[in-house]
Amino acid sequence: MKIYIVGIGMDGEKTLTAEARKAIENADVLIGAKRMTEPFAALNKNTLESWKADEIESLLRRFSGNTAAVLMSGDCGFFSGAEKLRIRLADFDTEIIAGISTPVYMCSKLGLTWEDMRFVSLHGADASIARNVRRYEKCFFLLGGSVTPADICKRLCEYGTGGVTVHIGERLSYTDERLLSGKASELTDTVCGSLCAVVTVNSTPENRVRTGIPDTEFERADVPMTKSVIRAAVASSLGVCYNDTVWDIGCGTGSVSVECALAANGGTVYAVDMNDEAVRLTGNNARKFGCDNIRTITGKAPAALSGLPRPDRVFIGGAGGNIGAVLDAAYADGNSPVTVITAVTLETLNEAVTSLKERKLMSQVTQISAVPTKAVGSHTMFDAQNPVFIIRGEAL
């Protein structure tokens, strides 16, 4: 049986390509969600309703016709179930037919190019909205879950980006299509239906990932903070990647959490501390630097780590004597993150190295003594900081 996986464009009518229409008209059966099949009711085709890959596969394996068309919204290559279905149907003769996707249609309406756009799906997820908007000049957000355009605008305002331009597209290509544009701060009360997309334009995007941010830029109180020079060395040792999940244990003011979140633009940082004031400060600094990919957790590790996603990187700045237990949680179920521990006492250094050795993890120790200068009247004096040990651990 020949199976066509067809992108039907925005509405299955005026944005349907000629090739897609031909495949649909020649098919013995149409399969797709109700919204996908409705535009073709007049064809009087045998129609089966389903959007789940396993159900569609089962339907196709029981069907005895010669051709089938599985209908997908927009384009099959843009946040579509087409790839998952194609893998399931590897033993069939399948062909994918391209369609017109939401960003292509919406950007044409707005007069915007989209080749340099960052694409984010919020369908059933709460991704890093502010972090992406801060990082990229243009972002496209595909909605469909619980996040609304108003939620996006509120998040941008909360994380210091309320001045960016926001375009909202509702029921695109339908007769009641609506396009709204304005600053995020102007659109926080906008009410829209479920079929929506959002484009943001930030004229001053971040053009680099910052490391070793000056201490004075962070909100501080009587809470420990990893200082700038040490923080830069920690960031280098961690080597955080774009989509990483990071645990920051004993987050203090959140300075390491912020730098990890800036590097893991597409990932998430879980900042844990038993001190309520530390968690509050970390939240404030996350908002100041536009890092809505930081999740703060109040509690003592390792108990506070229960239920968190497995980490790719772990920073332990303070574990309250529980370094071994934190390592057990981080390396559970065969997980193998890179771990960096900082110590300012010989006892903590010994605990860290011993805990890593007991778990057959490789360790490397670096001791740093930072001696910056400070102005004292008309003179410049050295202002030595305490020596810090940086212990990097990973699986052999």
ROTOR-526745 format. One record per atom (N, C-alpha, C): y, z negated, x negated; residue in three letters. Coordinates in steps of 0.001 Angstrom, whole numbers, plus 500000, padded with zeros to 6 digits. Example, Ala and Ser with C-alpha at 12.3 -4.5 7.8 and 13.67 -1.06 7.14 Angstrom:
494310492200486810ala/495500492200487700ala/496700492200486800ala/497750492920487150ser/498940492860486330ser/500030492130487100ser/
END
This chain:
498804500000499165met/500000500000500000met/501251500000499127met/502223500783499510lys/503507500827498814lys/504428499782499428lys/505000498941498563ile/505901497895499038ile/507274498096498435ile/508276498211499284tyr/509668498293498854tyr/510316496918499040tyr/510924496409497978ile/511731495185498082ile/513176495660498105ile/513810495511499266val/515061496218499546val/516243495254499638val/517259495507498829gly/518530494812498989gly/519319495505500092gly/519579494794501193ile/520197495454502353ile/521715495330502361ile/522291494889501227gly/523742494765501181gly/524224493532501918gly/525483493547502306met/526083492377502935met/525589492150504362met/525453493254505125asp/525173493101506556asp/524045493987507067asp/523480494822506201gly/522427495713506644gly/522914496910507435gly/524214497093507489glu/524770498222508239glu/525733499020507359glu/527013498668507359lys/527977499503506637lys/527853499391505122lys/527223498360504615thr/527026498248503159thr/525595498592502758thr/524820499192503643leu/523460499611503331leu/523486500958502612leu/522780501054501474thr/522763502321500746thr/521836503312501444thr/522037504594501150ala/521211505644501757ala/519750505495501345ala/519505505112500087glu/518140504930499607glu/517456503789500345glu/518189502693500562ala/517626501555501280ala/517309501929502725ala/518208502639503363arg/517990503050504752arg/516725503913504872arg/516542504835503930lys/515374505715503972lys/514081504906503850lys/514055503936502933ala/512859503113502738ala/512549502309503991ala/513599501799504641ile/513410500995505849ile/512902501865507000ile/513484503031507143glu/513075503927508238glu/511644504421508081glu/511172504543506846asn/509821505069506601asn/508741503987506541asn/509154502723506562ala/508195501631506425ala/507409501406507714ala/506153500992507575asp/505316500655508722asp/505609499250509243asp/506158498404508375val/506474497034508775val/507699496562507994val/508535495756508645leu/509698495125508005leu/509449493625507962leu/509699493043506804ile/509493491601506632ile/510761490991506047ile/511198489880506620gly/512377489197506098gly/512831488105507038gly/513814487345506592ala/514415486335507455ala/515052487017508665ala/515249486249509724lys/515749486826510970lys/517063487568510763lys/517965486985509955arg/519267487638509732arg/519110488970509002arg/518024489113508236met/517792490351507503met/517227491447508407met/516368491066509351thr/515697492067510184thr/516504492460511421thr/517388491595511880glu/518140491858513120glu/518886493192513133glu/519547493607512016pro/520295494866512052pro/519422496100512320pro/518096495961512208phe/517217497116512340phe/516333497042513595phe/516754496202514535ala/515979496035515762ala/515830497350516530ala/516858498208516485ala/516836499474517238ala/515779500441516729ala/515263500209515519leu/514227501099514971leu/512864500848515616leu/512757499715516342asn/511501499353517006asn/510314499306516033asn/510580498759514868lys/509526498628513854lys/508692497362514095lys/507482497372513589asn/506692496153513524asn/507420495206512567asn/507844494055513061thr/508688493156512265thr/508058491778512158thr/508035491246510939leu/507509489915510682leu/508610489087510031leu/508834487881510541glu/509927487047510038glu/509417486005509051glu/509924486077507836ser/509635485068506815ser/510541485319505622ser/510935484245504942trp/511746484371503727trp/511075483703502521trp/509907483088502747lys/509205482396501668lys/508235483351500975lys/508279483343499639ala/507466484290498860ala/505985484150499154ala/505472482919499262asp/504036482752499498asp/503639483261500881asp/504496483044501877glu/504196483528503226glu/504247485052503292glu/505243485624502615ile/505367487088502610ile/504145487714501933ile/503725487125500820glu/502536487635500132glu/501326487597501059glu/501165486488501759ser/500026486355502665ser/500076487397503780ser/501276487627504326leu/501428488630505385leu/501074490026504878leu/501537490349503681leu/501282491676503124leu/499797491889502813leu/499132490869502366arg/497716491014502022arg/496851491171503283arg/497367490749504409arg/496621490914505659arg/497002492197506398arg/498103492828505958phe/498601494014506668phe/497837495261506207phe/497539496147507139ser/496700497308506822ser/497464498627506793ser/498796498607506898gly/499566499839506896gly/499713500439505508gly/500452501533505430asn/500640502251504155asn/501888501818503394asn/502939501474504126thr/504200501093503466thr/504785499869504145thr/505478499056503359ala/506154497867503876ala/507495497732503182ala/508470497223503912ala/509791496962503336ala/510116495487503509ala/510276494784502390val/510689493380502414val/512195493350502213val/512915492767503166leu/514373492841503184leu/514999491604502555leu/515876491852501580met/516593490779500885met/518092490952501088met/518805489851501191ser/520252489917501361ser/520929490392500081ser/522012491167500232gly/522790491596499075gly/521991492482498143gly/521951492093496863asp/521210492844495852asp/520019492022495375asp/518913492686495102cys/517674492006494707cys/517772491320493348cys/518786491628492559gly/518917491025491239gly/519955489930491164gly/520501489501492319phe/521559488498492305phe/521139487300493153phe/520677486216492478phe/520218485003493154phe/519328485349494344phe/518326486145494082ser/517440486660495116ser/516019486165494895ser/515235486180495974gly/513827485829495855gly/512964486995495422gly/513600488141495094ala/512846489350494777ala/511947489181493559ala/512424488526492513glu/511636488401491288glu/510390487549491514glu/510566486442492210lys/509414485592492502lys/508376486352493321lys/508847487140494288leu/507933487918495120leu/507252489024494313leu/508018489674493437arg/507466490760492631arg/506320490269491764arg/506451489078491218ile/505389488504490388ile/504131488252491219ile/504321487751492436arg/503188487494493330arg/502478488781493737arg/503230489877493774leu/502679491155494226leu/502395492095493060leu/502088491519491906ala/501907492322490687ala/500800493363490824ala/499826493116491686asp/498716494064491837asp/498997495134492888asp/500204495099493496phe/500608496128494451phe/501520497146493769phe/501671498298494407asp/502649499293493979asp/503978498904494609asp/504857498271493826thr/506133497795494359thr/507307498535493736thr/508371498643494500glu/509606499268494019glu/510792498484494555glu/511717498150493656ile/512913497412494054ile/514057498396494286ile/514729498244495407ile/515869499102495752ile/517134498256495756ile/518091498654494938ala/519313497876494764ala/520169497887496025ala/520959496830496163gly/521902496732497277gly/523271496316496768gly/524208496145497665ile/525562495711497311ile/525631494202497453ile/525913493504496350ser/525910492047496354ser/527260491489496798ser/527262490206497125thr/528472489534497603thr/529632489619496614thr/529430489329495316pro/530582489391494405pro/531153490792494261pro/530293491807494277val/530777493184494175val/531678493500495369val/531206493155496550tyr/531970493425497766tyr/533274492626497786tyr/533168491316497513met/534344490448497607met/535398490809496570met/534951491092495343cys/535920491437494293cys/536613492766494587cys/535909493687495232ser/536565494941495607ser/537658494681496637ser/537410493730497538lys/538416493371498536lys/539626492683497889lys/539357491910496846leu/540430491160496177leu/541122491970495089leu/540550493117494723gly/541110493911493635gly/540876493288492279gly/539744492580492127leu/539412491917490867leu/538219492605490207leu/538243492672488877thr/537051493109488150thr/536099491923488054thr/534801492186487902trp/533833491094487891trp/532905491107486680trp/533123492007485728glu/532220492055484580glu/532357490829483674glu/533485490121483763asp/533702488937482931asp/533634487653483743asp/532977487707484870met/532936486577485794met/531720485698485536met/531905484405485696arg/530808483438485610arg/530238483252487019arg/528920483457487175phe/528283483372488492phe/527522482058488628phe/527773481341489725val/527136480047489965val/526628480002491402val/525361479671491572ser/524810479500492916ser/524835478026493295ser/525446477725494440leu/525453476367494978leu/524506476263496164leu/523600477212496278his/522649477213497384his/521633476104497175his/521774475050497940gly/520861473924497825gly/521065473098496577gly/522229473237495932ala/522458472491494685ala/523916472077494588ala/524170471114493712asp/525532470651493444asp/525787470863491957asp/526119472084491582ala/526255472441490166ala/527591471954489606ala/527830472260488346ser/529065471857487669ser/530196472776488101ser/530908472388489114ile/531966473225489674ile/533203473193488772ile/533773472006488590ala/534995471889487791ala/534768472318486344ala/533600471964485784arg/533318472309484386arg/533314473825484183arg/532720474559485126asn/532720476019485027asn/534120476589485203asn/534870476057486144val/536220476568486385val/537124476300485195val/536974475138484549arg/537772474838483359arg/537411475768482207arg/536138476151482132arg/535651476906480981arg/535907478402481088arg/535881478951482319tyr/535951480406482484tyr/537175480830483288tyr/537699481994482940glu/538864482511483661glu/538514482814485112glu/537359483418485331lys/536947483777486694lys/535538483265486963lys/535373482617488112cys/534062482128488529cys/533776482587489951cys/532518482912490189phe/532074483228491550phe/531051482185491965phe/531277481538493105phe/530361480528493624phe/529724481049494902phe/528400481169494868leu/527652481581496048leu/527230480334496801leu/527699480197498031leu/527403479018498830leu/526192479272499725leu/525826478272500496gly/524681478415501381gly/523958477107501578gly/524319476107500797gly/523732474781500966gly/524704473878501696gly/524823472640501216ser/525711471671501870ser/527138471719501333ser/527357472397500206val/528690472461499602val/529535473501500331val/530736473103500754thr/531646473984501476thr/532805474400500574thr/533574475431500965pro/534764475779500189pro/535735474609500055pro/535875473806501109ala/536747472638501029ala/536237471640499998ala/534911471460499931asp/534325470562498926asp/534654471037497516asp/534568472337497300ile/534894472900495989ile/536340472595495636ile/537244472815496569cys/538669472573496307cys/538945471095496049cys/538286470219496797lys/538461468783496574lys/537947468378495198lys/536807468938494811arg/536252468633493488arg/537206469093492390arg/537772470283492541leu/538700470795491532leu/539923469897491416leu/540424469412492545cys/541576468510492513cys/541213467190491840cys/540023466663492148glu/539592465389491578glu/539449465467490067glu/539060466647489558tyr/538826466808488125tyr/539946467581487431tyr/541150467495487979gly/542336467970487277gly/542557469454487264gly/541947470194488200thr/542126471649488226thr/542590472121489604thr/543399471309490249gly/543883471653491578gly/544851472813491609gly/545342473233490434gly/546312474319490390gly/545711475694490237gly/544379475794490106val/543773477120489949val/543793477868491276val/543748479184491177thr/543724480022492376thr/542311480103492928thr/542199479930494246val/540904479976494914val/540949481041496004val/539931481896496014his/539761482897497073his/538494482540497845his/538597482453499144ile/537457482128499999ile/537120483345500854ile/535858483746500814gly/535393484843501656gly/534394484334502673gly/534696484531503937glu/533823484049505007glu/533310485223505833glu/532006485240506078arg/531345486294506871arg/531772487689506402arg/531631487869505096leu/532064489127504477leu/531299490315505044leu/532015491372505354ser/531552492655505878ser/531307492649507388ser/531323491476508005tyr/531174491426509459tyr/532526491679510136tyr/532506491897511430thr/533748492223512146thr/534744491066512113thr/534248489839511995asp/535137488669511941asp/535327488164510509asp/535186489065509538glu/535409488735508119glu/536760488061507925glu/536779487054507038arg/538033486352506742arg/538153486110505250arg/539313486413504685leu/539632486138503287leu/540849485234503226leu/540708484104502503leu/541810483162502323leu/542060482980500837leu/543330482882500446ser/543682482686499033ser/544780481647498913ser/544716480856497850gly/545740479856497591gly/545330478981496430gly/546129477973496137lys/545765476991495120lys/544691476061495691lys/543854475532494832ala/542802474625495297ala/543395473468496084ala/544537472971495625ser/545177471839496295ser/545667472177497696ser/545811473459497999glu/546287473893499309glu/545159474153500300glu/543917474181499817leu/542798474612500655leu/541743473532500857leu/542109472276500617thr/541124471189500704thr/540699470878502133thr/541462471319503115asp/541112471044504513asp/540603472295505229asp/540304473344504488thr/539849474590505096thr/538473474412505746thr/538369474879506968val/537102474800507700val/536486476199507755val/535246476323507283cys/534555477616507250cys/533138477467507779cys/532554478595508151gly/531154478625508555gly/530234478607507351gly/528954478850507601ser/527956478726506531ser/527898479932505598ser/528302481125506076leu/528234482331505240leu/529535482483504460leu/529596481840503310cys/530841481818502529cys/530570482043501044cys/531595482520500370ala/531586482619498911ala/532980482263498419ala/533071481819497170val/534353481403496596val/534516482028495224val/535705482562494971val/536082483058493644val/537254482226493154val/537181481743491906thr/538299481004491315thr/538864481794490139thr/540171481680489954val/540846482335488834val/541677481285488117val/541334481030486855asn/542028480053486025asn/542725480800484889asn/544027480820484900ser/544789481592483911ser/544785480952482527ser/544380479691482430thr/544354479004481125thr/542985478357480890thr/541928479150480769pro/540598478562480555pro/540469477982479152pro/539529477051479008glu/539235476507477682glu/538669477624476809glu/539132477711475586asn/538664478793474714asn/537794478300473571asn/537419477021473619arg/536522476490472587arg/535869475210473095arg/534743474860472493val/534081473594472794val/534597472557471800val/535219471525472314arg/535845470525471439arg/534828469511470931arg/534954469185469649thr/534114468171469020thr/535005467257468194thr/534713465981468223gly/535565465032467495gly/536940464910468127gly/536980464838469452ile/538250464711470178ile/538953463435469725ile/540268463492469471pro/540988462289469027pro/540779461111469980pro/540587459930469414asp/540320458735470215asp/541423458461471232asp/542654458817470874thr/543799458515471739thr/543779459296473051thr/542969460337473132glu/542923461120474366glu/542039460487475437glu/541249459500475064phe/540357458855476025phe/541013457608476615phe/540745457385477881glu/541154456121478490glu/540276455027477919glu/540906453936477500arg/540153452890476820arg/540494451524477394arg/539626450565477140ala/539849449164477507ala/539051448343476496ala/538650447158476875asp/537893446312475960asp/536410446665476055asp/536125447942475752val/534770448482475836val/534507449271474551val/533336449147473949pro/533053449880472695pro/533190451391472874pro/533661452055471821met/533761453510471841met/533302454071470507met/532511455128470559thr/532127455842469340thr/533334456628468862thr/533814456321467664lys/535062456895467165lys/534902458377466825lys/536027459035466701ser/536078460491466592ser/535200461061465473ser/535340460529464264val/534594461073463119val/533087460882463325val/532692459697463778ile/531282459410464031ile/530772460267465180ile/531603460418466194arg/531224461216467363arg/530949462663466984arg/531754463200466091ala/531534464575465638ala/530203464700464918ala/529863463693464105ala/528580463707463401ala/527414463551464380ala/527592462719465399val/526568462544466433val/526337463854467178val/527441464509467554ala/527334465782468282ala/526601466824467447ala/526895466856466151ser/526222467805465255ser/524732467500465173ser/524379466212465091ser/522972465824464994ser/522223466102466293ser/522867465897467429leu/522227466140468717leu/521985467632468944leu/522989468449468589gly/522854469893468787gly/522652470267470250gly/523487469715471128val/523341469944472571val/523488471432472894val/522584471933473716cys/522596473333474140cys/523166473467475545cys/523438474710475926tyr/524177475016477148tyr/523571474386478401tyr/522254474472478590asn/521612474012479823asn/520911472667479665asn/521226471927478631asp/520492470692478337asp/520748469581479353asp/519723468749479518thr/519855467473480205thr/519973466407479127thr/521029465602479209val/521326464625478157val/521355463221478749val/520733462273478056trp/520873460859478386trp/521803460221477365trp/522840459523477848asp/523727458735476981asp/523515457279477364asp/522789456565476521ile/522418455180476814ile/523411454232476153ile/524084453410476952gly/525151452563476446gly/526397453404476262gly/526853454035477356cys/527889455072477252cys/529268454545476902cys/529531453226477093gly/530843452693476742gly/531972453401477474gly/532937453922476732thr/534052454632477359thr/533679456045477794thr/532506456507477401gly/532072457847477793gly/532515458943476855gly/532968458598475653ser/533459459635474743ser/532340460586474312ser/531141460047474051val/530015460909473690val/529548461691474913val/529544461055476071ser/529166461754477308ser/530051462970477526ser/531355462805477327val/532297463908477528val/531999465051476570val/531807464751475289glu/531566465837474328glu/530223466519474577glu/529230465761475019cys/527949466378475376cys/528116467254476618cys/528893466792477587ala/529109467561478818ala/529870468847478541ala/530802468822477600leu/531535470034477233leu/530599471061476605leu/529614470577475841ala/528650471492475215ala/527608471962476217ala/527155471051477087ala/526140471394478097ala/526836471830479378ala/527596472900479271asn/528387473366480408asn/527518473671481629asn/526298474131481385gly/525383474427482482gly/524340473349482697gly/524470472231482014gly/523508471138482126gly/524121469909482753gly/523465468762482547thr/523919467508483144thr/523773466380482131thr/524773465493482094val/524739464308481246val/524617463083482142val/523627462246481859tyr/523434460999482600tyr/523927459859481709tyr/525049459258482099ala/525696458210481313ala/525320456850481897ala/524636456035481086val/524076454770481566val/524696453605480810val/525103452571481549asp/525613451354480916asp/525449450206481895asp/525160449025481386met/525024447852482255met/526374447212482562met/527420447643481872asn/528768447100482049asn/529519447923483098asn/529912447296484185asp/530627448002485252asp/531909448655484741asp/532617447970483858glu/533874448516483331glu/533610449760482495glu/532525449753481746ala/532179450933480953ala/531881452127481853ala/531133451903482919val/530819452987483853val/532093453508484515val/533003452598484858arg/534281453022485460arg/535079453880484484arg/535169453456483238leu/535910454208482226leu/535280455574481980leu/533949455607481916thr/533268456893481720thr/533585457845482856thr/533594457341484095gly/533951458176485237gly/535371458695485143gly/536287457834484732asn/537685458253484593asn/537844459313483516asn/537161459128482381asn/537263460118481306asn/536567461422481673asn/535499461326482452ala/534849462549482940ala/535826463360483786ala/536562462691484657arg/537548463394485493arg/538693463944484654arg/539128463185483656lys/540243463633482811lys/539902464928482081lys/538667465059481614phe/538259466244480856phe/537558467296481722phe/537584467105483040gly/537007468092483943gly/535496468205483838gly/534822467088483580cys/533364467108483376cys/532645466573484607cys/532533467393485634asp/531795466951486815asp/530291467138486638asp/529865467453485413asn/528432467474485097asn/527993466170484431asn/528828465131484551ile/528456463787484103ile/528109462953485328ile/526939462308485292arg/526526461402486355arg/526461459997485765arg/527227459063486310thr/527262457696485791thr/526255456820486531thr/525609455929485769ile/524583455038486325ile/524825453635485770ile/524963452674486668thr/525121451288486255thr/523755450618486218thr/523410450067485061gly/522118449397484941gly/521691449319483499gly/520643448549483271lys/520134448362481912lys/518939449265481669lys/518976449961480546ala/517831450792480164ala/516721449892479638ala/515454450236479903pro/514982451501480462pro/514870451551481988pro/515048450404482664ala/514866450402484118ala/515792451400484806ala/517027451523484292ala/518011452413484919ala/517674453884484740ala/516685454177483894leu/516319455574483633leu/515257456097484591leu/514708455216485392ser/513641455602486308ser/514120456682487278ser/513360457761487371gly/513686458836488302gly/514611459900487756gly/515146459714486546leu/516038460725485974leu/515224461920485482leu/515823463108485486pro/515141464282484920pro/514834464062483444pro/513757464652482953arg/513379464527481550arg/514498465057480668arg/514876464330479614pro/515999464754478768pro/515609465747477685pro/516572466583477313asp/516438467449476140asp/517073466790474919asp/518076465972475163arg/518786465249474114arg/519028463819474593arg/518904462853473677val/519128461450474012val/520038460837472957val/521104460187473407phe/521956459421472496phe/521863457959472879phe/521540457115471913ile/521460455672472150ile/522563455006471344ile/523613454629472030gly/524719453932471388gly/524642452436471591gly/523782452027472513gly/523590450612472798gly/522465450439473795gly/521344449882473335ala/520180449717474218ala/519830448260474435ala/520665447363473931gly/520436445938474157gly/519094445452473645gly/518672445953472483gly/517394445526471915gly/516186446210472509gly/516409447238473316asn/515304447924473985asn/515117449357473494asn/515398449629472237ile/515300450995471732ile/513900451558471931ile/512877450762471630gly/511502451234471775gly/511186451629473206gly/511603450803474167ala/511334451088475579ala/512083452333476039ala/513308452535475536val/514072453744475878val/513377454982475320val/512881454876474089leu/512148456002473497leu/510894456328474309leu/510206455297474782asp/509009455532475601asp/509357456307476862asp/510486455959477482ala/510921456658478698ala/511318458096478387ala/512002458291477256ala/512493459629476901ala/511362460574476512ala/510332460039475841tyr/509242460876475330tyr/508005460836476230tyr/508140460300477429ala/507004460209478346ala/506529461589478776ala/505254461663479139asp/504657462892479685asp/504756464084478737asp/504725463806477439gly/504752464894476461gly/506117465481476217gly/507150464864476780asn/508513465360476549asn/508902465130475091asn/509707466018474516ser/510042465886473092ser/511524466166472843ser/512391465274473294pro/513821465478473073pro/514223465162471630pro/515408465618471256val/516038465162470014val/516788463882470353val/516599462854469556thr/517235461554469812thr/518132461178468645thr/519323460696468965val/520232460183467945val/520618458762468324val/520501457862467358ile/520815456444467561ile/521895456059466557ile/522897455298466998thr/523883454777466056thr/523697453270465909thr/523910452792464699ala/523750451362464420ala/524865450907463491ala/525421449740463779val/526455449156462897val/525938447888462240val/524714447464462565thr/524108446297461918thr/522772446696461300thr/522366445955460297leu/521084446230459644leu/519921445964460594leu/520103444994461502glu/519047444674462452glu/518787445849463405glu/519870446466463897thr/519708447614464791thr/519131448805464033thr/519585448993462785leu/519032450062461953leu/517525449886461810leu/517102448663461501asn/515677448392461327asn/514912448624462629asn/515494448172463758glu/514839448367465057glu/514667449856465360glu/515699450631465058ala/515651452069465351ala/514595452773464515ala/514627452541463205val/513677453216462313val/512245452781462615val/512060451479462844thr/510725450965463148thr/510197451526464463thr/511065451580465477ser/510651452093466790ser/510246453557466704ser/510991454341465945leu/510645455752465771leu/509329455911465017leu/509163455111463964lys/507945455201463154lys/506721454815463965lys/506835453756464783glu/505708453291465586glu/505242454359466583glu/506155455224466972arg/505821456282467939arg/505556457619467253arg/505369457532465955lys/505051458714465149lys/506106459817465309lys/507368459390465347leu/508495460311465421leu/509177460369464062leu/509581461542463672met/510256461725462390met/511680461186462484met/512130460503461455ser/513486459957461462ser/514244460351460202ser/515541460516460372gln/516427460790459242gln/517663459918459407gln/518024459196458373val/519123458241458457val/520289458720457594val/521478458696458183thr/522709459024457452thr/523699457885457659thr/524295457429456581gln/525302456366456686gln/526678456962456439gln/527608456698457355ile/528960457254457252ile/529977456116457187ile/530869456209456230ser/532002455278456132ser/533280456082456278ser/533911455979457419ala/535138456735457683ala/536346455875457318ala/537255456471456558val/538452455752456135val/539680456611456444val/540157456609457682pro/541361457365458021pro/542605456634457520pro/543734457306457605thr/545000456692457198thr/545820456327458427thr/546780455429458233lys/547725455072459292lys/549087454796458663lys/550114455050459459ala/551482454829458973ala/551846453360459118ala/552370452789458051val/552870451415458064val/554285451462457524val/555247451466458432gly/556635451642458027gly/556817453014457401gly/557320453029456166ser/557538454298455465ser/556353454657454570ser/555281453873454664his/554128454097453802his/552907454545454612his/551938455073453889thr/550670455489454498thr/549546454692453866thr/548813453967454706met/547747453106454205met/546404453566454765met/545353453208454038phe/544012453473454538phe/543630452405455559phe/542886452831456594asp/542464451926457668asp/540961452089457855asp/540203451407457032ala/538751451610456991ala/538078451162458284ala/537099451978458745gln/536261451619459880gln/534938451087459355gln/534237450344460208asn/532929449819459806asn/531964450956459490asn/531142450790458463pro/530111451809458201pro/529171451930459405pro/528744453134459665val/527855453392460802val/526636454161460306val/525473453740460761phe/524239454450460473phe/523917455395461637phe/523620456648461331ile/523229457624462348ile/521768457969462111ile/520926457625463071ile/519487457841462934ile/519072458954463898ile/518550460032463334arg/518088461164464156arg/516571461165464222arg/516040461195465425gly/514600461175465587gly/514116462339466433gly/512941462856466109glu/512336463914466906glu/510841463955466620glu/510119464622467508ala/508679464717467341ala/508328465526466093ala/507263465142465440leu/506823465852464227leu/506303467231464569leu/
END
